[in-house]
Amino acid sequence: QVQLVESGGGLVQAGGSLRLSCTASVNIFRISEMGWYRQAPGKQRESVATITGGGTIAYADFAKGRFTISRDTAKNTVYLQMNSLKPEDTADYYCYAEAFRSGYWGQGTQVTVSS
């Protein structure tokens, strides 16, 4: 069982930045992959960025050049630094972890970007 606690969402103006954090309840090296997903109202949940246990990173096209996923293994925490935010980035952002042959989701954190 893995519990994920997210923080860092909020309201920001277009062009601003936010950093989301996701702390896992287990040693991060026991997690095969962690990532951030988002879901805007009326839309399907989509991948934003992922990082494997080996450190391989992947970004959605819309995130490339603006978002950065990173991790602090000592804190069992994954971050999503979001820069140059746009109104279309407004969504609930969810942390995801794949471990022990199961997938786990955080409770979500809301990001609102005003124009």
VMD Tcl script that draws the C-alpha trace (Angstrom):
set ca {
  {0.00 0.00 0.00}
  {1.29 3.43 -0.97}
  {-0.16 6.70 0.21}
  {0.54 9.88 -1.72}
  {0.14 13.33 -0.26}
  {0.12 16.26 -2.66}
  {0.52 19.95 -2.04}
  {1.33 23.14 -3.86}
  {-1.73 23.90 -5.95}
  {-3.41 27.26 -6.00}
  {-4.41 30.27 -8.01}
  {-1.86 31.96 -10.22}
  {-1.94 34.45 -13.05}
  {-1.04 33.45 -16.57}
  {2.71 33.42 -16.99}
  {3.26 32.56 -13.34}
  {4.73 29.48 -11.71}
  {3.73 26.84 -9.21}
  {5.52 23.86 -7.74}
  {3.57 20.77 -6.82}
  {4.89 18.23 -4.35}
  {3.96 14.60 -3.85}
  {5.30 12.67 -0.88}
  {5.05 8.89 -0.83}
  {4.56 6.81 2.31}
  {7.18 4.28 1.20}
  {10.78 4.49 0.12}
  {10.70 6.00 -3.34}
  {13.11 3.36 -4.64}
  {10.37 0.77 -4.09}
  {8.18 2.63 -6.60}
  {8.68 1.69 -10.23}
  {7.20 4.87 -11.61}
  {5.74 8.12 -10.33}
  {4.06 10.84 -12.25}
  {1.69 13.73 -12.46}
  {-1.64 13.64 -14.26}
  {-4.27 16.28 -14.64}
  {-7.97 16.45 -15.28}
  {-9.75 19.56 -16.43}
  {-13.51 19.93 -16.07}
  {-15.30 17.87 -18.68}
  {-12.09 16.28 -19.93}
  {-10.33 12.98 -19.45}
  {-7.40 12.62 -17.12}
  {-4.13 12.98 -18.99}
  {-0.50 12.40 -18.26}
  {1.67 15.45 -17.60}
  {5.05 14.00 -16.66}
  {6.45 10.74 -15.34}
  {9.69 9.56 -13.82}
  {10.72 5.94 -13.46}
  {12.65 4.41 -10.60}
  {15.70 4.52 -12.82}
  {15.23 8.21 -13.45}
  {13.84 8.12 -16.97}
  {11.59 11.12 -17.53}
  {8.80 11.67 -20.02}
  {6.66 14.72 -20.66}
  {3.44 15.36 -22.48}
  {3.93 17.63 -25.46}
  {2.16 20.51 -23.74}
  {4.50 20.23 -20.77}
  {7.79 20.20 -22.65}
  {9.83 23.32 -22.06}
  {7.50 24.62 -19.34}
  {7.20 21.86 -16.73}
  {9.94 19.96 -14.93}
  {9.51 16.80 -12.92}
  {12.13 15.97 -10.33}
  {12.53 13.98 -7.17}
  {14.20 14.08 -3.79}
  {14.87 10.50 -2.83}
  {15.78 11.44 0.73}
  {12.30 12.90 1.19}
  {10.44 10.31 -0.92}
  {9.04 13.26 -2.81}
  {8.42 14.05 -6.45}
  {7.98 17.61 -7.63}
  {6.39 19.24 -10.63}
  {7.72 22.71 -11.34}
  {5.33 24.50 -13.65}
  {6.43 27.70 -15.34}
  {4.81 29.95 -17.92}
  {1.41 28.72 -16.86}
  {-1.52 29.21 -19.18}
  {-5.26 29.32 -18.49}
  {-5.56 25.97 -20.27}
  {-3.36 24.45 -17.56}
  {-6.24 24.89 -15.14}
  {-7.10 21.43 -13.79}
  {-6.94 19.13 -10.83}
  {-3.46 17.65 -10.70}
  {-2.97 14.14 -9.37}
  {0.13 12.32 -8.27}
  {0.39 8.69 -9.37}
  {2.65 5.89 -8.26}
  {3.07 2.38 -9.58}
  {4.39 -0.04 -7.00}
  {3.89 -3.60 -5.83}
  {1.99 -4.33 -9.09}
  {-0.66 -1.75 -8.27}
  {-1.39 1.86 -9.06}
  {-1.99 4.51 -6.45}
  {-3.41 8.01 -6.71}
  {-3.14 11.04 -4.52}
  {-6.16 13.08 -3.56}
  {-5.45 15.76 -6.12}
  {-4.56 19.41 -5.88}
  {-6.30 22.16 -7.77}
  {-4.43 24.51 -10.08}
  {-6.23 27.55 -11.43}
  {-4.56 29.89 -13.91}
  {-6.29 33.19 -14.47}
  {-5.93 35.16 -17.69}
}
mol new
graphics top color blue
foreach p $ca { graphics top sphere $p radius 0.5 }
foreach p [lrange $ca 0 end-1] q [lrange $ca 1 end] { graphics top cylinder $p $q radius 0.2 }
display resetview
